[in-house]
Amino acid sequence: MSANTQETVLCEVEGRLATITLNRPERRNGFNNRMLRELYETLREVEGDDSVSVVLLTGAGRAFCPGADFGAYASGERQERNRPEYFHASRLLHEMPKVTIAAVNGACAGGGLGLACACDLRYASESAVFNTAFLGVALSGDMAVAWLLPRIVGSSMARELYFTSSKFSAAEAKEMGLVLRTFPDDSFRDEVRAIADGISRSAPLAIGEIKRNFVTAETLPMRDYVELEAARQNRLGRSKDSREAFRAFLEKRQPRFEGR
């Protein structure tokens, strides 16, 4: 996959890490129809790229994503036709066999919160601010927030966040388990990039199967899941990467993975 330079969503691939940047900084990366389409198309492309094992999602400028750009919609600005499948961007982040990481660098609300919740790992800058936001604009919600958020912070907490529609800080997000860690604004991008780089050097086949394990465990009875888990483990045990990992451990060196 080559670097993608669409207007509202940028994608840069280095090694096995794809960095996707929401790129409407003049509108704090709020969604319009074009941005929603370009994000969906970019995620579909990354999902099918076997050379990528980690996806880092962030926002350009001083915001992550505050949800829809209501100013653009209210102004009568000409919009592309929207399609229902574009709202599956959250599902792609949640289900694709890659480690997905949200680097929340500022305002994160509405559909933007859905994107962050859909990622496997979430980190925030200390100045980041969160809000479900939907009730405040008389909407019920999109981008799967109501499906994702209770699984992260619990059902009662998710309902309170929805029905009060109040802002909360990065520190509060960490306390409730929404984000894993917070970092100072001036070192935030470097800190999260270091985490993403470290994971991207892990065995890519194992990353994909671990992600599939978590996704399938959400719906399968334990008996069925254990059988599937064992089959995947046995298959990976026969891989070239697994043999290389064992040799590297015994030889006290870093493994050299090939994705085979």
N, C-alpha and C positions, 0 to 999 in steps of 0.2 A: 504494500500500500504506500503510495507516495503522499507527500504533504498535501493537505487539502486547504485551499485558501478561498472558501466561499465567503460571501460578504459578511454574514452575521454569525457564522460558526467557523472557527479555525481548528485545524487538526494537524499536529506535527508528530511524526513517529521517529523516535530515536531508539535503536535497539529493539527491545520488546515492549517499550513503553509508548503508548499513544496519549498525547496531551490534547484534550479538547477544550477550547476556550470559547465561551459565549461572548460574542463580540458586537455588542451594541452599547459601548460605554457611555455614549452621550445620553442614553435612556436607561442607564444603570442595568443594562442587559435584560430589560423587560421584553417579554415575548411579543412579537407580531406574528402574523401567519407565515411569513417567509422564514423567520428564525425557527419556528416550530418545525417547518418542513426540513430545513437544512440540518437541524439537530437530528431529526429522525433518520434522514438519509445518511448522515455521517455515522451514526451509531450502527445502522444496518451494515455499512461498509466495514467498520471496525469489527463487528461481530463475526463477519465471515473471513477475517484476515488471520490466518493461523500463525503469522509471524508476531502478532501482538498478544501478550499475556496479561498486561496491566493497562487500565484506562484511567487517566487522571482528568477529572472534570473540574473546571474553575471558570471564573469570570474575568473579563478584561476590566481594567480600571479599578474602581473602589467598591464594586458590588459583585455579588455572586449572581443572583437573579431574584427580583422581587415579585415574580409572576408575570401576569399579562401587563402589557403597556397600555393601560386604559386611556392615557392621553392620546395615543395614536388612533385607537378605535373611536374615541369620542369626537376626534377632530374631523372625521370623515375621510381620513387618509386612505387612498386606494390600497386595498389589501388583496393578496393572492387568495384564491379559493382554498379554504381549509378542508382537510380530509380527516375522518375519524381515526385512521391508522396512525396519524402523527402523534396522537396522545399516548401511543404505546412506547414513546421514548423512555418512560419510567420502567416499563416492563423489560425493555431491552437491557437497561442498566442492571436491573435486578436479576435477570436470568442468563445473560450471555456468559459463556464459559471463560470469563476473564475476571481478575480482581478489579472491581471498580471503586474508585476513591474520589470522594467529594472534597475539594479544597475550598471551603467556604470563606471567601476573603472579604465579605461585607454583607449587605442586606440580602436576606434569604427568606422569602415569603411565598405564599400561595403555591403556584406550580413549581417555582424554584425550590421550595421546601420539598416538594414531591421528588424532584430530581435528586436532591441530597439524600433523602430517605431511601431512595432506590439503590444507592451505592452500598457496597459491602462495608466500607470504612468511611468515616466522616471526621474531618479535622477542621478547626475554625481559627481564624485570627481573633485576637482578643477583643477587637472592636466590632466583630460581626454581631448582627442583630437578627432575630428570628421572629416569624409570625405566621400563623396559619392564614389569616387575612380574609378568608372567603366570606364569612358572615358579615364582616364590615362593609362589603360591597354587595351584599344580598345575593350571594352565590352559594352553591352547595359544595363546590370543590371539584378539582380535576387532577390529573397527573398521579392518580392512585394514592394521594396522601392519606385518605381515610382507611385504606387497606394496609399501607406501610407503617404509618406512625404508631398504631397500637401495638404492633409487633416489636417496636423498638422501646417505647416508653411505657407501655401498658395501656389497657383500654380506658380506664378512668382518667388518666393524665391526658391521653389523646383527646378525649371528649372535652375536658376542661379547656385545653388549648384551642379547640375548635369553637366552643360556645362563648368563651370570653374574648377570643380574637385579640388578645393582648400581646404586646411585644415582650420578648425575653432575650436576655444577653447570652453571649457565648459561655460565660461562666455558669449561668443557669442551665443552658443546653448540656453542658458537661455534667452537671450535677444530676440531671434526669436521665443521662445516658444517651442523649441524642447525638452528641459528638464524643469522640474518644479522648481527644486532647486539644488544648488551645495553645497557640504560640503568639509571641509578640508580633505586631504587624510588620516590623521591619525585617524579621527573619522568617516569617510565615512561609513564604513560597519556597525558600531553600529547605526548610525543615520538612515540609510535606514532599517535596521533590526527592529528598534523600530517602524517605520511607518508600516512595513508589519505585525508585531506582533499585533499592535493596530487594523488594519483592520481585521485580522484573528479572532479576538474575537467578531466581529459583527455577526449578524444573518446570517447563511450560506444560507438559502433559499432566503432571500432578496438579498444577494450579487449576487446569480445566476440570479435572475429575473432582477435586475438592469442591469447586464451585457447584458442579452438578449435584454432588452429595447434599449440599445445603439446600439447593432448590427443590430436589425431589423429596427430601425429608419433610418439607412443609406439607406434603399431601399424602404420603404413603403411610400405611400402618407400619409399626416397627418391624414386624416379621418380614414384610415385603421389602422394607428398606434394607435390612441386614443382608438379605440375599443379594440385592443389587450392589450394595457396598462391597461385599466380599468379591463379587465378580469383577468389579472395577479394580479392586486392590490386586487381585490375581493377575489381571491383564497388565497393569502397570509394573508388577514385579518381573514380567518378562521383557520389559522395554530396555532399550539400550541406555536410556538416561538413568534408570534405576541401577543397572549394573555399574555405570560410571560413578554414581553417587556412593555406592558401597566401596568401590576401589579407592575413590578420593578420601573417604573416611579412614580407611585403613592406612593409606599412604600420607595422611595428614596434609592434604592440599585442597585447594578449591576445585570443585567439580566443573567440568566443561560440558554443558548440556547442549544437545542438538535438536531436541523436540522429537526424538524417535525412540 
